[in-house]
Amino acid sequence: MSATLVTVICLCHNQKDYVLEALRSVLNQTHQRVQLIVVDDASTDGSKEVIQEFISNHKETVHIDLFENLGSCKAFNRALPFATGEYIIDLAADDILLPNRIEIGLKDFAKASSKAGVHFSDAELIDAVGNHLSYHSDRFPHISIPQGDIYKEVIQRYFICSPTMLFKKEVIDSLGGYDEHLSYEDFDFWIRSSRSYEYIYSSEILLKRRVLKNSLVSKQFTLRSPHQQSTYRICEKILLLNQNAEEKNALQKRILYEIKLNFRLLNWGLCWKYALLLRKNNKIKHLK
């Protein structure tokens, strides 16, 4: 296990104030065999200069400097061919890995089923200057978090703090990387990967997640957010992936939730598309 190489892909876009702390948190891991890939997604705030200075002192780091802002899905996929680790962490440049994040993840994998592909954990939420806000488990208690085959559960409810994930490279390779047609990656990754791989949960806090006003997460539930179109596309995938009546019912719950959400966000067109998708789901008879 100590010889296992883990790749951390750190994505940065206009995160000058935080990227150095994120990169240092990778170097400070108790697990020593770590490949660091840092991708600057066409930052304009001085992040490039911070990263370049870091690279000058850590020349083993792989640096990918994008000159056009591609977004997280495409930027991550540009780094994937350079990843040589058996496991991967997708690290945002405003988040912080705790020193034992990789070590604990690998130990849990060593004890888990060979079907396990993704490890996730509790996290501390912090503000822009690093002050404690809360824990992920305050809203999602440990006892409520499923493990193993989580496919049905992840369709109908949120419970994974996505930046905490450590996953086998074979998982993301089997998916062909992130879906570049989407504006965000985690829900689609959870759905497609959990169809074939089991998930492991650790109740330990292994990451500090920074909560910022202008982050992608904060914009997800705003008026006419592009994320809502992506969520609809993922629900279309779920319709095709489902294999039994319980999963069909889980999708029904998800669609009804999305209709209510998009009604509040004035996304009338999406409400109609979801209504048609609900009708398609209800017509499926072969799922027992």
C-alpha positions in Angstrom: 0.0 0.0 0.0 2.8 2.4 0.8 4.1 2.0 -2.8 0.8 3.0 -4.3 1.0 6.2 -6.4 -1.9 8.6 -6.1 -2.4 11.5 -8.6 -3.9 14.8 -7.4 -5.3 16.9 -10.2 -5.7 20.5 -8.9 -7.9 22.7 -11.0 -7.5 26.5 -10.7 -9.5 29.3 -12.2 -9.1 32.7 -10.6 -8.2 31.4 -7.2 -5.0 33.3 -6.5 -5.7 33.7 -2.8 -6.1 30.0 -2.2 -4.2 28.0 -4.8 -0.9 27.9 -2.9 -2.5 26.5 0.3 -4.2 23.8 -1.8 -1.0 22.8 -3.5 0.9 22.8 -0.2 -1.8 20.5 1.3 -0.9 17.9 -1.4 2.8 18.1 -0.6 2.0 17.7 3.1 0.3 14.3 2.8 1.5 11.6 5.2 1.4 9.2 2.1 4.6 10.1 0.2 4.0 8.7 -3.3 1.9 11.5 -4.8 1.9 12.9 -8.3 0.7 16.5 -8.5 -0.9 17.9 -11.7 -1.9 21.5 -11.5 -4.2 22.9 -14.3 -4.7 26.7 -14.6 -7.9 27.2 -16.5 -7.1 30.5 -18.1 -7.0 32.5 -14.9 -6.8 36.3 -15.1 -6.3 37.3 -11.5 -2.6 36.4 -11.0 -3.1 32.8 -10.2 -0.8 31.9 -13.1 2.1 33.7 -11.5 1.5 32.0 -8.1 1.5 28.6 -9.8 4.6 29.4 -11.8 6.5 30.4 -8.7 5.4 27.1 -7.0 6.5 25.1 -10.0 9.9 26.7 -10.0 10.5 25.2 -6.5 8.7 21.9 -7.2 9.8 20.9 -10.7 8.4 17.4 -10.5 4.9 18.9 -10.6 3.1 18.6 -13.9 1.8 22.0 -15.0 -0.9 22.5 -17.7 -1.5 26.1 -18.6 -4.7 26.6 -20.5 -5.1 29.8 -22.6 -8.9 29.4 -23.0 -11.3 28.9 -20.1 -12.7 25.4 -20.6 -14.6 24.8 -17.4 -14.0 22.1 -14.8 -15.1 19.0 -16.9 -12.9 19.8 -19.9 -10.0 21.1 -17.9 -9.9 17.9 -15.8 -10.0 15.8 -18.9 -7.0 17.6 -20.3 -5.0 16.5 -17.3 -6.2 12.9 -17.2 -3.8 11.5 -19.9 -0.9 12.7 -17.7 -2.1 11.0 -14.6 0.0 7.9 -13.7 -1.4 7.1 -10.3 -3.6 4.1 -9.4 -5.9 6.5 -7.6 -7.0 10.1 -8.3 -8.2 13.1 -6.3 -9.9 16.0 -8.1 -8.9 19.0 -6.0 -10.3 22.5 -6.4 -7.7 25.2 -5.9 -9.7 26.7 -3.0 -10.0 23.5 -1.0 -7.5 21.9 1.4 -6.6 18.3 1.8 -5.9 17.3 5.4 -2.5 15.5 5.8 -3.9 12.0 6.3 -6.5 12.2 3.5 -4.7 9.9 1.1 -3.4 7.5 3.8 -6.8 6.9 5.3 -8.4 6.4 1.9 -5.9 3.8 0.8 -6.3 1.9 4.1 -10.0 1.8 3.7 -9.6 0.6 0.1 -7.3 -2.2 1.3 -10.1 -3.5 3.7 -12.9 -3.1 1.2 -14.4 -5.3 -1.5 -12.6 -5.5 -4.9 -15.7 -3.8 -6.3 -15.0 -0.6 -4.4 -14.1 2.3 -6.7 -14.8 5.5 -4.8 -13.9 6.7 -1.3 -15.5 9.8 0.3 -15.6 11.4 3.7 -16.8 14.0 6.1 -15.5 17.6 5.5 -15.1 20.8 7.4 -16.7 23.8 5.7 -14.7 27.0 6.0 -15.2 30.6 4.8 -13.0 32.7 2.5 -10.4 33.3 5.2 -10.4 29.8 6.7 -12.8 30.3 9.6 -14.9 27.3 10.6 -18.5 27.3 9.4 -19.8 23.8 9.9 -19.2 20.1 9.1 -20.8 18.3 6.2 -22.1 15.7 8.7 -24.1 18.5 10.5 -26.6 18.3 7.6 -25.8 14.7 6.6 -25.3 12.6 9.8 -22.9 9.6 9.5 -25.7 7.2 10.2 -27.6 8.4 7.1 -24.7 7.8 4.7 -25.0 4.7 2.6 -22.1 2.6 1.4 -21.5 -0.2 -1.1 -24.1 0.0 -3.9 -25.4 3.5 -3.6 -26.8 3.9 -7.1 -30.5 4.1 -6.0 -29.8 6.5 -3.2 -27.7 8.9 -5.2 -30.5 9.2 -7.7 -32.9 10.5 -5.2 -30.9 12.5 -2.7 -27.6 14.4 -2.1 -25.3 13.2 0.6 -21.7 13.1 -0.9 -19.3 16.0 -0.3 -17.8 15.7 -3.8 -14.4 17.3 -3.1 -13.6 14.6 -0.6 -13.6 11.8 -3.2 -10.6 9.6 -3.9 -11.3 7.1 -6.7 -9.5 4.4 -8.7 -8.2 5.6 -12.0 -9.9 2.7 -13.6 -13.2 4.2 -12.6 -12.8 7.5 -14.5 -11.1 5.7 -17.4 -14.1 3.4 -17.7 -16.3 6.4 -17.9 -14.2 8.1 -20.6 -13.5 11.0 -18.2 -16.0 13.6 -17.2 -18.9 14.3 -19.7 -17.7 17.5 -21.4 -21.3 18.4 -22.5 -22.1 19.1 -18.8 -21.5 22.3 -16.8 -20.6 20.3 -13.7 -19.3 16.9 -13.1 -20.2 15.3 -9.7 -23.8 14.1 -10.1 -23.0 12.5 -13.5 -19.9 10.9 -12.1 -21.8 9.5 -9.1 -24.6 8.1 -11.3 -22.4 6.5 -13.9 -19.7 5.2 -11.5 -22.1 3.8 -8.9 -23.8 1.6 -11.6 -20.6 -0.5 -11.7 -18.5 0.3 -8.6 -19.2 0.4 -4.8 -18.5 3.4 -2.6 -16.7 3.6 0.7 -17.5 6.2 3.4 -15.2 7.5 6.1 -16.7 9.5 9.0 -13.3 11.2 9.5 -12.9 14.8 8.3 -10.3 14.6 5.5 -10.8 17.9 3.7 -11.6 21.5 4.3 -14.1 22.8 1.7 -14.1 26.5 1.2 -17.6 28.1 0.8 -17.4 31.2 -1.5 -20.1 33.5 -2.7 -19.2 33.2 -6.4 -18.4 29.5 -6.6 -20.0 27.1 -9.1 -21.9 25.4 -6.2 -23.4 28.7 -5.1 -24.7 29.4 -8.6 -26.3 26.0 -9.0 -29.7 27.0 -7.7 -29.8 30.6 -9.2 -32.2 31.8 -11.8 -31.6 30.1 -15.2 -28.4 28.4 -14.1 -26.8 26.3 -16.9 -26.4 23.5 -14.2 -30.1 22.8 -14.4 -29.8 21.8 -18.1 -27.0 19.5 -17.2 -29.0 17.9 -14.4 -31.8 17.2 -16.9 -29.3 15.4 -19.2 -28.1 13.3 -16.3 -31.7 12.3 -15.5 -32.0 11.2 -19.1 -29.0 8.9 -18.6 -30.6 7.5 -15.4 -33.7 6.5 -17.4 -31.4 4.3 -19.6 -29.3 3.0 -16.7 -32.1 1.9 -14.4 -32.6 -1.9 -13.9 -35.4 -2.4 -11.5 -38.6 -0.9 -10.1 -36.9 0.7 -7.0 -34.5 2.6 -9.3 -37.5 3.6 -11.5 -39.2 5.0 -8.4 -36.1 6.8 -7.3 -35.9 8.6 -10.7 -39.6 9.5 -10.3 -38.8 11.2 -7.0 -35.8 13.0 -8.5 -37.9 14.3 -11.5 -40.7 15.6 -9.2 -38.1 17.4 -7.1 -36.5 18.9 -10.3 -39.9 20.1 -11.6 -40.6 21.9 -8.3 -37.1 23.4 -8.3 -37.3 24.6 -11.9 -40.8 26.0 -11.4 -39.3 28.2 -8.7 -36.4 29.2 -11.0 -38.8 30.1 -13.8 -37.4 27.4 -16.1 -40.7 26.7 -17.8 -39.1 24.8 -20.7 -37.3 22.5 -18.4 -40.4 21.8 -16.4 -42.1 20.7 -19.6 -39.1 18.5 -20.5 -39.1 16.9 -17.1 -42.8 16.2 -17.3 -42.2 14.4 -20.6 -39.4 12.4 -19.0 -41.6 11.5 -16.1 -44.2 10.2 -18.6 -41.5 8.1 -20.2 -40.3 6.7 -16.9 -43.9 5.8 -15.9 -44.5 3.9 -19.1 -41.6 1.6 -18.5 -43.0 -1.8 -17.6 -40.1 -4.2 -17.9 -38.4 -3.1 -14.6 -39.4 -5.6 -11.9 
